[in-house]
Amino acid sequence: MMDVAKLAQVSPSTVSLYLRKPAAVSPAAGQEIARAISTLGYVPNLVAGGLAAASSKVVSIIVPSIRNAFFAETVSTLQAELAAEGLQVILGHSEYGEDQEEALVRTALSWAPAAVVLTGLSHSTGTRKLLQASGVPVIEMWEIGGKPIDMAVGFSHPQVGASAARHLLSKEGRSIAFLGARMQEDHRAAKRASGFAEEAKRAAEHVTCEIINHPGAATVEAGSLLLSRALQQIPDLDGIACSNDLIALGALFECQRRGIDVPDRIAVVGFGDLDFSASCIPSLTTIRPSGDLIGKEVARLILAGIHGEHPTGASRIIDTGHVLVERRST
């Protein structure tokens, strides 16, 4: 740090301030410090000398899968918002395993993070105890509707499932199914399936409704397999909702292979509004969860806490809602 200060012609305390909060240093001084850091190849050690500095620099984010485009959008937005305040992100993925998530939380807390961000409200007892005892701000994202550890940003998954069912029923669907994958581990997808079935049961008489689960990952191939199973179980199937857009795409492909017209014979609803959803053939009716808005709201709560404005009461729960985007598949 002394070498950086000497080369940038500023005091060591100014370098320290820049490393903790770049915006607090004048633009001219910041440019010189950044140039000196680049020239010298300086890498600050957040842990050396105690963890107080680390607690102001690191945010731990744990998602179920880094392969999932939904979470990628949220993490990208969140990282950009935090970087503007000089905060760094440590990303971990649990592969939908509560034990793995607990191990990641233990590691994260060893860094004395400024905040811990988890996905969903379902966690092991050990994870809850660790975080409740830590005193670290905790934000659970992508889900509301239960009792959060501290704060939550997201939407109701049963309501998403209900929206999909209502839409299919409005298209005169009477033999409908929810196609999902890994729902024994993906609790949020299971809640969407439950909301779908409850809405179908409540909304109309003489409606056949099935929930069909694939034990593996939610892929295009799984969608094809799930549609085949659905047709075996419900020969007069006329509407499906899928746990994500990849499964829906696989179902569309399987319909094309079998010569099944979409939407005249079977209407299809996805979840996620991924990049291909508007351009596949037919374009996919889907439910948009606003992953970028979730990232912005999580960042806002983290920064409020850092600035001594920790939310209380109802302001601890942020409902980002969902939007059904109707296209040609229904």
Backbone as numpy.savetxt, mean C-alpha at the origin, in Angstrom:
# Nx Ny Nz CAx CAy CAz Cx Cy Cz
33.42 14.95 8.72 32.60 16.15 8.72 33.47 17.41 8.72
34.60 17.35 9.46 35.51 18.50 9.50 36.06 18.80 8.11
36.40 17.74 7.36 36.93 17.93 6.01 35.89 18.55 5.09
34.62 18.10 5.25 33.53 18.67 4.45 33.38 20.15 4.77
33.39 20.49 6.05 33.24 21.88 6.47 34.37 22.76 5.92
35.60 22.22 5.96 36.75 22.98 5.48 36.66 23.24 3.99
36.31 22.18 3.22 36.23 22.33 1.77 35.08 23.25 1.37
33.96 23.19 2.11 32.80 24.02 1.79 32.91 25.43 2.37
33.93 25.63 3.22 34.16 26.93 3.88 32.96 27.36 4.73
32.49 26.38 5.51 31.43 26.65 6.48 31.83 25.98 7.79
31.06 26.23 8.84 31.37 25.63 10.14 30.88 24.18 10.18
31.50 23.34 11.03 31.02 21.96 11.18 29.56 21.90 11.62
29.11 22.87 12.42 27.72 22.86 12.87 26.77 23.09 11.69
27.22 23.87 10.69 26.39 24.09 9.50 26.28 22.81 8.69
27.39 22.07 8.58 27.36 20.78 7.89 26.41 19.83 8.61
26.50 19.80 9.94 25.63 18.93 10.74 24.16 19.28 10.53
23.86 20.59 10.52 22.49 21.03 10.30 22.01 20.63 8.91
22.89 20.78 7.91 22.52 20.40 6.55 22.20 18.92 6.45
22.99 18.08 7.13 22.77 16.64 7.08 21.47 16.24 7.77
21.05 17.00 8.78 19.81 16.70 9.49 18.60 17.31 8.81
18.77 18.56 8.31 17.63 19.26 7.72 18.12 20.24 6.66
18.26 19.76 5.42 18.84 20.60 4.35 18.15 21.94 4.18
16.84 21.98 4.35 16.09 23.22 4.12 16.44 24.32 5.11
17.05 23.94 6.22 17.39 24.93 7.25 18.68 25.69 6.93
19.39 25.26 5.91 20.66 25.90 5.52 20.40 26.75 4.27
21.09 27.86 4.15 20.89 28.73 2.99 21.22 27.97 1.70
20.55 28.30 0.60 20.81 27.60 -0.66 22.27 27.63 -1.08
22.92 28.77 -0.89 24.33 28.88 -1.29 25.20 27.94 -0.47
25.00 27.95 0.86 25.79 27.07 1.72 25.49 25.61 1.43
24.19 25.32 1.18 23.81 23.96 0.88 24.48 23.43 -0.38
24.60 24.28 -1.41 25.25 23.86 -2.64 26.73 23.55 -2.41
27.38 24.38 -1.61 28.80 24.16 -1.33 29.02 22.89 -0.52
28.13 22.66 0.45 28.25 21.45 1.28 28.00 20.21 0.43
26.97 20.26 -0.41 26.67 19.11 -1.28 27.84 18.83 -2.22
28.46 19.90 -2.74 29.61 19.72 -3.64 30.78 19.10 -2.89
31.01 19.53 -1.65 32.11 18.99 -0.85 31.86 17.53 -0.50
30.63 17.20 -0.16 30.28 15.80 0.15 30.53 14.92 -1.05
30.13 15.40 -2.25 30.33 14.64 -3.47 31.81 14.47 -3.78
32.58 15.54 -3.62 34.02 15.51 -3.92 34.76 14.55 -3.00
34.41 14.59 -1.72 35.11 13.78 -0.73 34.54 12.36 -0.60
33.36 12.12 -1.18 32.74 10.82 -1.02 32.33 10.56 0.42
31.92 11.61 1.11 31.57 11.49 2.53 30.21 10.82 2.72
30.16 9.83 3.61 28.92 9.15 3.96 28.71 9.29 5.46
27.71 10.06 5.90 27.49 10.21 7.34 27.05 8.91 7.98
27.56 8.65 9.17 27.19 7.46 9.94 26.08 7.85 10.91
24.86 7.44 10.62 23.72 7.85 11.44 23.78 7.28 12.85
24.41 6.11 13.00 24.38 5.44 14.29 25.53 5.86 15.18
26.66 6.23 14.60 27.82 6.58 15.40 27.50 7.72 16.33
27.98 7.59 17.57 27.79 8.65 18.55 26.43 8.64 19.17
25.68 7.55 19.02 24.33 7.48 19.61 23.27 7.51 18.54
22.05 7.23 18.92 20.97 7.09 17.96 20.08 8.32 17.85
20.42 9.40 18.53 19.55 10.57 18.50 19.43 11.12 17.08
20.56 11.17 16.35 20.50 11.68 14.99 19.70 10.77 14.10
19.88 9.42 14.32 19.15 8.48 13.48 17.65 8.65 13.61
17.21 8.98 14.80 15.78 9.09 15.01 15.17 10.25 14.23
16.01 11.21 13.81 15.47 12.33 13.05 15.65 12.15 11.55
16.24 11.02 11.13 16.59 10.85 9.72 15.93 9.65 9.04
15.54 8.64 9.80 15.14 7.37 9.22 13.67 7.09 9.45
12.97 6.70 8.39 11.60 6.21 8.48 11.58 4.80 7.93
11.09 3.86 8.71 11.00 2.47 8.28 9.63 2.22 7.65
9.63 1.68 6.44 8.39 1.34 5.73 8.41 -0.15 5.44
7.37 -0.85 5.86 7.28 -2.29 5.66 6.03 -2.58 4.83
6.23 -3.21 3.68 5.12 -3.56 2.79 5.08 -5.07 2.62
3.94 -5.63 2.20 3.87 -7.08 2.02 4.75 -7.59 0.88
4.89 -6.78 -0.18 5.66 -7.24 -1.34 6.16 -6.04 -2.13
7.42 -6.08 -2.50 7.97 -5.00 -3.34 7.62 -5.23 -4.81
7.04 -6.39 -5.12 6.62 -6.65 -6.51 5.24 -6.09 -6.80
4.54 -5.67 -5.79 3.17 -5.20 -5.95 3.17 -3.73 -6.36
2.61 -3.44 -7.53 2.64 -2.08 -8.06 1.83 -1.11 -7.19
0.81 -1.61 -6.48 0.01 -0.74 -5.62 0.92 -0.08 -4.58
1.69 -0.89 -3.89 2.54 -0.39 -2.82 3.69 0.44 -3.37
4.16 0.11 -4.58 5.25 0.87 -5.19 4.87 2.33 -5.37
3.63 2.57 -5.81 3.17 3.95 -5.99 3.15 4.70 -4.67
2.65 4.04 -3.63 2.58 4.68 -2.31 3.97 4.98 -1.78
4.87 3.99 -1.86 6.22 4.16 -1.32 6.97 5.24 -2.08
6.80 5.28 -3.41 7.47 6.29 -4.22 7.03 7.70 -3.81
5.72 7.88 -3.65 5.19 9.18 -3.23 5.67 9.53 -1.83
5.62 8.57 -0.93 6.03 8.80 0.45 7.50 9.16 0.54
8.33 8.46 -0.22 9.76 8.74 -0.20 10.06 10.15 -0.71
9.36 10.55 -1.76 9.59 11.90 -2.31 9.18 12.98 -1.30
8.05 12.77 -0.62 7.59 13.76 0.37 8.56 13.86 1.55
9.08 12.71 2.01 9.99 12.71 3.16 11.37 13.24 2.80
11.82 12.95 1.58 13.14 13.40 1.16 13.24 14.92 1.18
12.14 15.59 0.90 12.14 17.05 0.92 12.43 17.60 2.30
12.23 16.79 3.33 12.51 17.19 4.72 13.78 16.54 5.25
14.57 15.94 4.37 15.83 15.34 4.78 15.70 13.99 5.45
14.56 13.34 5.30 14.35 12.03 5.91 14.66 10.92 4.91
15.27 9.85 5.40 15.62 8.72 4.56 14.70 7.54 4.87
14.45 6.73 3.85 13.53 5.59 3.98 14.31 4.28 4.01
13.96 3.42 4.93 14.42 2.03 4.93 13.22 1.16 4.60
13.31 0.40 3.51 12.18 -0.37 3.02 12.38 -1.86 3.29
11.36 -2.48 3.84 11.37 -3.93 4.04 10.10 -4.53 3.50
10.16 -5.81 3.10 8.92 -6.47 2.64 8.79 -7.81 3.35
7.56 -8.10 3.77 7.29 -9.24 4.64 6.81 -10.47 3.90
6.53 -10.35 2.59 5.94 -11.46 1.82 4.69 -11.99 2.50
3.91 -11.09 3.07 2.62 -11.38 3.70 2.76 -12.27 4.94
3.97 -12.37 5.50 4.18 -13.20 6.68 4.27 -12.35 7.95
3.44 -12.62 8.94 3.46 -11.84 10.18 4.75 -12.03 10.96
5.33 -13.24 10.94 6.60 -13.47 11.63 7.72 -12.66 10.98
7.73 -12.64 9.64 8.73 -11.85 8.93 8.55 -10.37 9.21
7.30 -9.92 9.26 7.04 -8.52 9.58 7.56 -8.18 10.98
7.34 -9.07 11.93 7.83 -8.82 13.29 9.34 -8.71 13.33
10.04 -9.57 12.57 11.50 -9.50 12.51 11.95 -8.17 11.91
11.24 -7.71 10.89 11.58 -6.43 10.26 11.34 -5.27 11.22
10.28 -5.35 12.02 10.00 -4.30 13.00 11.11 -4.24 14.06
11.57 -5.40 14.52 12.67 -5.42 15.49 13.91 -4.74 14.94
14.23 -5.05 13.69 15.39 -4.43 13.05 15.18 -2.92 12.90
13.99 -2.53 12.48 13.70 -1.11 12.29 13.86 -0.33 13.59
13.36 -0.89 14.68 13.42 -0.18 15.97 14.85 -0.04 16.47
15.76 -0.90 16.02 17.16 -0.77 16.43 17.80 0.49 15.86
17.15 1.07 14.85 17.62 2.33 14.27 16.99 3.55 14.94
16.16 3.33 15.94 15.44 4.44 16.58 14.82 5.34 15.51
13.93 4.82 14.69 13.42 5.59 13.55 12.53 6.75 13.98
12.39 7.71 13.08 11.46 8.81 13.31 10.03 8.33 13.28
9.77 7.26 12.52 8.43 6.67 12.44 8.54 5.29 11.82
7.55 4.46 12.08 7.44 3.15 11.45 6.12 3.11 10.69
6.17 2.71 9.42 4.98 2.62 8.58 4.75 1.16 8.22
3.59 0.64 8.60 3.22 -0.73 8.29 2.08 -0.74 7.27
1.86 -1.89 6.66 0.76 -2.04 5.71 -0.36 -2.84 6.36
-1.55 -2.28 6.40 -2.70 -2.97 6.95 -2.76 -2.93 8.46
-3.82 -3.51 9.01 -4.07 -3.50 10.46 -3.85 -4.86 11.11
-3.53 -5.88 10.32 -3.35 -7.23 10.86 -1.87 -7.50 11.12
-1.50 -7.68 12.38 -0.11 -7.91 12.76 -0.06 -8.93 13.89
1.11 -9.49 14.12 1.27 -10.43 15.22 1.18 -9.70 16.55
0.89 -10.45 17.60 0.85 -9.87 18.94 2.20 -9.28 19.30
3.28 -9.97 18.89 4.62 -9.48 19.18 4.91 -8.14 18.53
4.47 -7.99 17.28 4.67 -6.71 16.59 3.95 -5.58 17.30
2.72 -5.83 17.70 1.94 -4.81 18.40 2.62 -4.41 19.71
3.07 -5.40 20.47 3.72 -5.10 21.75 5.01 -4.31 21.56
5.79 -4.70 20.56 7.04 -3.98 20.28 6.78 -2.51 19.98
5.81 -2.26 19.10 5.55 -0.89 18.66 4.87 -0.06 19.74
3.97 -0.67 20.49 3.30 0.07 21.56 4.28 0.47 22.66
5.30 -0.36 22.89 6.28 -0.07 23.94 7.39 0.86 23.46
7.50 1.04 22.14 8.65 1.79 21.60 8.54 3.30 21.76
7.32 3.81 21.79 7.15 5.26 21.81 7.36 5.91 20.46
7.60 5.12 19.42 7.83 5.63 18.06 6.48 5.82 17.37
6.28 6.93 16.65 5.04 7.09 15.88 4.86 5.95 14.88
3.66 5.39 14.83 3.36 4.27 13.95 2.17 4.64 13.07
2.32 4.46 11.76 1.21 4.69 10.83 0.95 3.39 10.09
-0.26 2.88 10.17 -0.68 1.73 9.40 -1.42 2.23 8.17
-0.94 1.84 7.00 -1.49 2.39 5.76 -2.23 1.33 4.97
-3.04 1.80 4.03 -3.81 0.96 3.10 -4.99 0.28 3.76
-5.35 0.69 4.99 -6.53 0.09 5.59 -7.00 0.91 6.78
-8.31 1.06 6.90 -8.93 1.59 8.11 -10.11 0.68 8.45
-10.66 0.87 9.63 -11.83 0.08 10.00 -11.64 -0.73 11.25
-10.41 -0.87 11.73 -10.13 -1.56 12.97 -9.56 -0.59 13.98
-8.85 -1.12 14.97 -8.22 -0.29 15.99 -6.73 -0.19 15.70
-6.26 0.96 15.23 -4.84 1.08 14.88 -3.95 1.14 16.11
-2.70 0.79 15.93 -1.71 0.91 17.00 -1.55 2.37 17.39
-1.53 3.25 16.41 -1.33 4.68 16.66 -2.15 5.50 15.66
-1.77 5.47 14.38 -2.45 6.23 13.34 -2.69 5.31 12.14
-3.67 5.67 11.31 -3.99 4.85 10.14 -4.41 5.73 8.97
-3.98 5.34 7.77 -4.34 6.04 6.53 -4.75 4.99 5.51
-5.95 5.11 4.95 -6.35 4.13 3.94 -7.84 4.15 3.72
-8.41 2.98 3.51 -9.82 2.88 3.14 -10.35 1.56 3.66
-11.67 1.41 3.59 -12.33 0.19 4.07 -12.36 -0.85 2.95
-11.72 -1.97 3.17 -11.71 -3.03 2.17 -13.06 -3.72 2.02
-13.83 -3.94 3.11 -15.18 -4.47 2.91 -16.04 -3.55 2.04
-15.87 -2.25 2.17 -16.64 -1.32 1.34 -16.23 -1.42 -0.13
-14.94 -1.67 -0.39 -14.50 -1.88 -1.77 -15.18 -3.10 -2.37
-15.20 -4.20 -1.60 -15.88 -5.39 -2.09 -17.35 -5.16 -2.33
-17.99 -4.42 -1.43 -19.41 -4.11 -1.59 -19.66 -3.28 -2.85
-18.77 -2.33 -3.14 -18.91 -1.51 -4.35 -18.85 -2.37 -5.60
-17.92 -3.34 -5.62 -17.80 -4.23 -6.77 -19.07 -5.05 -6.95
-19.61 -5.57 -5.84 -20.84 -6.38 -5.93 -22.01 -5.54 -6.42
-22.16 -4.34 -5.88 -23.27 -3.47 -6.31 -23.19 -3.18 -7.80
-21.98 -2.97 -8.28 -21.82 -2.65 -9.70 -22.23 -3.84 -10.56
-21.80 -5.04 -10.21 -22.16 -6.22 -10.98 -23.67 -6.47 -10.93
-24.25 -6.28 -9.76 -25.70 -6.47 -9.63 -26.47 -5.43 -10.44
-25.92 -4.23 -10.55 -26.59 -3.19 -11.35 -26.59 -3.52 -12.84
-25.68 -4.45 -13.24 -25.61 -4.90 -14.63 -26.42 -6.19 -14.83
-27.33 -6.45 -13.90 -28.20 -7.62 -13.94 -27.45 -8.92 -13.69
-26.31 -8.83 -13.03 -25.59 -10.04 -12.65 -26.36 -10.80 -11.57
-26.52 -12.10 -11.75 -27.22 -12.92 -10.77 -26.42 -14.15 -10.35
-25.35 -14.44 -11.07 -24.45 -15.54 -10.70 -23.04 -14.97 -10.70
-22.59 -14.54 -9.54 -21.35 -13.77 -9.46 -20.34 -14.45 -8.54
-19.08 -14.06 -8.70 -18.02 -14.67 -7.89 -16.94 -13.65 -7.62
-16.26 -13.81 -6.48 -15.06 -13.04 -6.15 -13.87 -13.96 -6.33
-12.93 -13.56 -7.18 -11.73 -14.35 -7.45 -10.54 -13.69 -6.76
-9.91 -14.41 -5.84 -8.78 -13.85 -5.10 -7.64 -14.84 -4.98
-6.49 -14.33 -4.58 -5.31 -15.17 -4.41 -4.67 -14.90 -3.06
-4.16 -15.95 -2.48 -3.39 -15.85 -1.24 -4.20 -15.20 -0.11
-5.51 -15.40 -0.15 -6.35 -14.71 0.82 -6.21 -15.25 2.24
-5.56 -16.41 2.39 -5.26 -16.91 3.72 -4.18 -16.05 4.39
-3.44 -15.30 3.60 -2.39 -14.40 4.12 -2.70 -12.94 3.83
-3.30 -12.68 2.68 -3.63 -11.31 2.30 -4.98 -10.96 2.93
-4.92 -10.45 4.17 -6.14 -10.19 4.92 -7.00 -9.11 4.28
-6.37 -8.16 3.60 -7.15 -7.08 2.98 -7.96 -7.62 1.80
-7.37 -8.50 1.00 -8.13 -9.12 -0.09 -9.28 -9.96 0.47
-9.02 -10.65 1.58 -10.08 -11.46 2.20 -11.22 -10.58 2.68
-10.91 -9.39 3.17 -11.96 -8.47 3.62 -12.75 -7.93 2.43
-12.09 -7.71 1.30 -12.82 -7.29 0.10 -13.78 -8.40 -0.33
-13.31 -9.64 -0.26 -14.17 -10.78 -0.60 -15.36 -10.86 0.33
-15.12 -10.65 1.62 -16.21 -10.71 2.60 -17.25 -9.61 2.34
-16.78 -8.39 2.05 -17.69 -7.30 1.75 -18.50 -7.56 0.49
-17.87 -8.20 -0.50 -18.53 -8.57 -1.74 -19.68 -9.55 -1.46
-19.37 -10.60 -0.68 -20.38 -11.61 -0.39 -21.52 -11.05 0.45
-21.21 -10.21 1.41 -22.25 -9.62 2.26 -23.18 -8.73 1.45
-22.61 -7.96 0.54 -23.44 -7.07 -0.28 -24.33 -7.89 -1.22
-23.79 -8.96 -1.79 -24.59 -9.81 -2.67 -25.74 -10.44 -1.90
-25.47 -10.85 -0.68 -26.51 -11.47 0.15 -27.59 -10.47 0.53
-27.18 -9.24 0.81 -28.11 -8.22 1.28 -28.89 -7.57 0.14
-28.29 -7.46 -1.02 -28.85 -6.60 -2.06 -29.94 -7.25 -2.90
-29.92 -8.54 -3.05 -30.88 -9.13 -3.99 -31.17 -10.59 -3.65
-32.37 -11.01 -3.96 -32.73 -12.41 -3.83 -32.34 -13.16 -5.11
-32.25 -14.47 -4.98 -31.96 -15.34 -6.12 -30.60 -14.98 -6.76
-29.64 -14.60 -5.94 -28.29 -14.32 -6.42 -27.37 -15.44 -5.95
-26.64 -16.02 -6.87 -25.60 -17.00 -6.52 -24.28 -16.25 -6.38
-23.59 -16.48 -5.25 -22.33 -15.78 -5.01 -21.31 -16.76 -4.42
-20.13 -16.82 -5.01 -19.07 -17.69 -4.52 -17.78 -16.89 -4.34
-16.99 -17.30 -3.35 -15.64 -16.77 -3.17 -14.67 -17.89 -3.52
-13.79 -17.63 -4.47 -12.86 -18.66 -4.95 -11.43 -18.16 -4.76
-10.62 -18.93 -4.04 -9.27 -18.51 -3.67 -8.22 -19.40 -4.32
-7.17 -18.76 -4.82 -5.99 -19.47 -5.31 -4.90 -19.35 -4.24
-4.25 -20.45 -3.85 -3.31 -20.38 -2.73 -2.01 -19.64 -3.02
-1.69 -19.46 -4.29 -0.44 -18.80 -4.65 -0.59 -17.31 -4.82
0.43 -16.70 -5.44 0.48 -15.26 -5.62 -0.59 -14.79 -6.61
-0.95 -13.52 -6.49 -1.96 -12.91 -7.36 -1.32 -12.52 -8.69
-1.36 -13.42 -9.65 -0.73 -13.21 -10.95 -1.74 -13.35 -12.07
-1.31 -13.03 -13.28 -2.17 -13.21 -14.46 -2.52 -14.68 -14.63
-1.54 -15.56 -14.43 -1.79 -16.99 -14.54 -2.84 -17.44 -13.52
-2.75 -16.91 -12.30 -3.73 -17.27 -11.28 -5.13 -16.84 -11.70
-5.24 -15.69 -12.36 -6.53 -15.22 -12.83 -7.16 -16.17 -13.83
-6.33 -16.72 -14.72 -6.83 -17.69 -15.69 -7.33 -18.95 -15.01
-6.55 -19.45 -14.04 -6.94 -20.65 -13.31 -8.21 -20.41 -12.51
-8.32 -19.24 -11.90 -9.49 -18.93 -11.08 -10.76 -18.85 -11.91
-10.67 -18.25 -13.10 -11.86 -18.18 -13.94 -12.30 -19.59 -14.36
-11.34 -20.44 -14.67 -11.69 -21.81 -15.03 -12.42 -22.51 -13.89
-11.94 -22.33 -12.67 -12.60 -22.92 -11.51 -13.98 -22.33 -11.30
-14.10 -21.01 -11.50 -15.40 -20.36 -11.32 -16.43 -20.90 -12.29
-16.03 -21.15 -13.54 -16.96 -21.67 -14.53 -17.37 -23.11 -14.22
-16.47 -23.87 -13.59 -16.81 -25.22 -13.17 -17.84 -25.20 -12.04
-17.65 -24.27 -11.10 -18.53 -24.21 -9.94 -19.85 -23.50 -10.25
-19.81 -22.53 -11.17 -21.01 -21.75 -11.51 -21.13 -21.72 -13.02
-21.74 -22.71 -13.63 -21.81 -22.77 -15.10 -22.45 -21.54 -15.74
-23.41 -20.92 -15.03 -24.07 -19.74 -15.60 -23.48 -18.44 -15.07
-22.21 -18.47 -14.71 -21.49 -17.29 -14.20 -21.68 -16.10 -15.13
-22.07 -14.94 -14.56 -22.24 -13.75 -15.41 -21.53 -12.51 -14.87
-20.78 -12.64 -13.78 -20.04 -11.48 -13.27 -18.97 -11.90 -12.28
-17.79 -11.30 -12.37 -16.72 -11.59 -11.42 -16.08 -10.29 -10.94
-15.69 -10.28 -9.68 -14.83 -9.23 -9.13 -13.52 -9.91 -8.74
-12.41 -9.25 -8.98 -11.10 -9.85 -8.75 -10.34 -9.08 -7.68
-9.49 -9.80 -6.95 -8.78 -9.16 -5.84 -7.75 -8.16 -6.31
-7.31 -8.25 -7.57 -6.52 -7.17 -8.15 -6.60 -7.23 -9.68
-6.03 -6.22 -10.32 -6.14 -6.11 -11.77 -5.36 -7.20 -12.51
-4.31 -7.75 -11.92 -3.57 -8.83 -12.58 -4.45 -10.08 -12.70
-5.17 -10.39 -11.64 -6.10 -11.52 -11.70 -7.19 -11.24 -12.74
-7.69 -10.01 -12.76 -8.71 -9.65 -13.74 -8.18 -9.79 -15.17
-6.93 -9.41 -15.39 -6.34 -9.53 -16.72 -6.26 -11.01 -17.13
-5.84 -11.86 -16.19 -5.81 -13.29 -16.48 -7.18 -13.84 -16.81
-8.21 -13.36 -16.10 -9.58 -13.79 -16.39 -10.01 -13.33 -17.78
-9.64 -12.10 -18.16 -9.96 -11.61 -19.51 -9.30 -12.49 -20.58
-8.02 -12.83 -20.36 -7.32 -13.69 -21.32 -8.01 -15.05 -21.46
-8.43 -15.61 -20.31 -9.09 -16.91 -20.34 -10.43 -16.82 -21.07
-11.14 -15.72 -20.87 -12.39 -15.52 -21.61 -12.13 -15.49 -23.11
-11.07 -14.80 -23.52 -10.73 -14.73 -24.94 -10.38 -16.11 -25.49
-9.64 -16.91 -24.72 -9.28 -18.25 -25.17 -10.51 -19.13 -25.35
-11.51 -18.93 -24.49 -12.71 -19.76 -24.53 -13.80 -19.17 -25.42
-13.57 -18.00 -26.01 -14.57 -17.37 -26.83 -15.74 -16.82 -26.04
-15.51 -16.45 -24.79 -16.56 -15.89 -23.92 -16.56 -14.37 -24.08
-17.70 -13.81 -24.43 -17.79 -12.37 -24.64 -17.82 -11.62 -23.31
-16.97 -10.60 -23.22 -16.94 -9.69 -22.07 -17.32 -8.31 -22.58
-18.37 -7.70 -22.06 -19.12 -8.04 -20.84 -20.46 -8.75 -21.07
-20.83 -9.03 -22.33 -22.18 -9.55 -22.58 -22.43 -10.87 -21.86
-21.44 -11.73 -21.84 -21.59 -13.03 -21.16 -21.11 -12.96 -19.71
-19.94 -12.38 -19.50 -19.39 -12.23 -18.14 -18.84 -10.82 -17.99
-19.29 -10.11 -16.97 -18.75 -8.78 -16.63 -17.58 -8.96 -15.67
-16.57 -8.11 -15.81 -15.34 -8.26 -15.02 -14.99 -6.93 -14.34
-14.73 -7.00 -13.02 -14.29 -5.84 -12.23 -12.96 -6.19 -11.57
-11.98 -5.29 -11.67 -10.69 -5.50 -11.02 -10.53 -4.63 -9.79
-9.29 -4.51 -9.35 -8.96 -3.64 -8.22 -7.53 -3.15 -8.40
-7.35 -1.83 -8.31 -6.01 -1.25 -8.36 -5.82 -0.20 -9.42
-6.53 -0.30 -10.54 -6.36 0.62 -11.68 -4.88 0.73 -12.06
-4.29 -0.41 -12.37 -2.89 -0.44 -12.80 -2.75 0.14 -14.21
-1.50 0.34 -14.64 -1.25 1.05 -15.89 -1.95 0.43 -17.09
-2.04 -0.90 -17.14 -2.62 -1.55 -18.31 -4.15 -1.54 -18.30
-4.76 -1.19 -17.19 -6.21 -1.40 -17.04 -7.04 -0.60 -18.03
-6.58 0.58 -18.38 -7.34 1.42 -19.32 -7.08 1.03 -20.78
-6.01 0.26 -21.06 -5.64 0.00 -22.44 -5.77 -1.46 -22.86
-6.06 -2.37 -21.92 -6.26 -3.76 -22.32 -7.59 -3.87 -23.08
-7.82 -5.02 -23.71 -9.03 -5.19 -24.52 -9.85 -6.35 -23.97
-11.08 -6.06 -23.52 -11.67 -4.72 -23.35 -11.03 -4.00 -22.17
-11.15 -2.68 -22.18 -10.61 -1.92 -21.04 -11.33 -2.36 -19.77
-10.59 -2.32 -18.66 -11.03 -2.98 -17.43 -11.73 -2.00 -16.48
-12.95 -2.34 -16.13 -13.61 -1.65 -15.01 -12.89 -2.06 -13.74
-12.52 -1.10 -12.92 -11.72 -1.41 -11.74 -11.99 -0.41 -10.63
-11.42 -0.68 -9.49 -11.58 0.21 -8.33 -10.23 0.81 -8.01
-10.19 2.13 -8.01 -8.94 2.87 -7.79 -8.79 3.22 -6.31
-7.70 2.78 -5.66 -7.53 3.05 -4.23 -6.73 4.29 -3.88
-6.24 5.05 -4.86 -5.50 6.30 -4.62 -4.25 6.08 -3.79
-3.35 5.24 -4.30 -2.11 4.95 -3.59 -1.23 6.16 -3.37
-1.22 7.11 -4.32 -0.41 8.31 -4.15 -0.93 9.19 -3.02
-2.26 9.28 -2.91 -2.84 10.07 -1.83 -2.52 9.45 -0.47
-2.53 8.13 -0.40 -2.15 7.46 0.84 -0.73 7.85 1.23
0.19 7.82 0.25 1.58 8.20 0.53 1.70 9.62 1.04
0.96 10.54 0.43 1.03 11.95 0.86 0.48 12.13 2.27
-0.61 11.45 2.59 -1.21 11.59 3.92 -0.34 10.95 5.00
0.28 9.82 4.69 1.21 9.20 5.65 2.38 10.15 5.91
2.93 10.74 4.86 4.04 11.68 5.03 3.61 12.88 5.87
2.40 13.35 5.63 1.91 14.51 6.40 1.85 14.19 7.90
1.37 13.00 8.24 1.29 12.61 9.65 2.68 12.47 10.27
3.61 11.89 9.51 4.98 11.74 10.02 5.60 13.10 10.29
5.48 14.01 9.34 6.10 15.33 9.48 5.43 16.14 10.59
4.13 15.98 10.74 3.44 16.66 11.84 3.98 16.21 13.18
4.21 14.89 13.31 4.76 14.36 14.55 6.16 14.88 14.82
6.98 14.94 13.79 8.35 15.44 13.94 8.35 16.90 14.39
7.37 17.64 13.93 7.27 19.06 14.30 6.47 19.28 15.59
6.26 18.20 16.34 5.59 18.32 17.63 4.10 18.46 17.56
3.48 18.06 16.44 2.03 18.19 16.28 1.39 16.82 16.06
1.68 15.89 16.96 1.17 14.52 16.81 -0.36 14.53 16.84
-1.00 13.98 15.81 -2.47 14.00 15.74 -3.11 13.26 16.91
-4.28 13.71 17.29 -5.03 13.06 18.36 -6.48 12.85 17.91
-7.18 11.98 18.60 -8.59 11.77 18.33 -8.86 11.33 16.91
-9.93 11.86 16.33 -10.35 11.45 14.99 -9.33 11.80 13.92
-8.47 12.78 14.16 -7.49 13.18 13.15 -6.39 12.14 12.97
-6.37 11.10 13.82 -5.40 10.02 13.69 -5.79 9.03 12.61
-7.04 9.09 12.14 -7.54 8.15 11.13 -7.90 8.93 9.88
-7.25 8.63 8.77 -7.49 9.33 7.51 -8.10 8.35 6.50
-9.32 8.66 6.06 -10.01 7.83 5.07 -9.77 8.42 3.68
-8.99 7.72 2.86 -8.68 8.21 1.51 -9.71 7.73 0.48
-10.62 6.85 0.88 -11.71 6.44 0.01 -11.27 5.59 -1.19
-12.24 5.30 -2.06 -11.96 4.56 -3.29 -12.95 5.01 -4.36
-12.59 4.79 -5.61 -13.42 5.21 -6.75 -13.56 4.03 -7.71
-14.80 3.72 -8.09 -15.02 2.70 -9.12 -14.94 3.37 -10.49
-14.02 2.90 -11.32 -13.80 3.45 -12.65 -14.42 2.49 -13.67
-15.55 2.90 -14.26 -16.26 2.01 -15.19 -15.69 2.12 -16.60
-15.35 0.95 -17.16 -14.86 0.90 -18.53 -15.63 -0.18 -19.30
-15.02 -0.78 -20.32 -15.75 -1.64 -21.25 -15.98 -3.06 -20.75
-15.36 -3.48 -19.65 -15.48 -4.87 -19.22 -16.75 -5.13 -18.42
-17.57 -4.09 -18.19 -18.86 -4.30 -17.49 -19.97 -3.55 -18.23
